[in-house]
């Protein structure tokens, strides 16, 4: 009987020890951090899908970006892609629409 009680006690202690131990999590972002690129739009309305019209700027320039009131829908974006100073894609709301928040765009500034 004592053998069974000591075995049962060992199982209970082991169960309690593992019940309060958190599993180790691996965050993939730690291994593959995303780089943020900042762009301002230099085109006119309807050209938001032309990647050459999005010009790379600094984070400070993006923070101080002043969107013109006029016909420009997209003014500035934060994006995780870059190809020779331009984003590789900018998700838009419909054909010729304004930029929307959808990967790879992580933030945006639209006209006033």
ABEGO torsion letter per residue (X at the ends): XAAAAAAAAAAAAAAAAAAABBBBBBBAAAABBBBBBBBBBABBBGAAABAAABBBBBAAAAAABBBBBEABABABBBBABBBGGBBABBBBBEBGBBBBBBOABABBBBBX
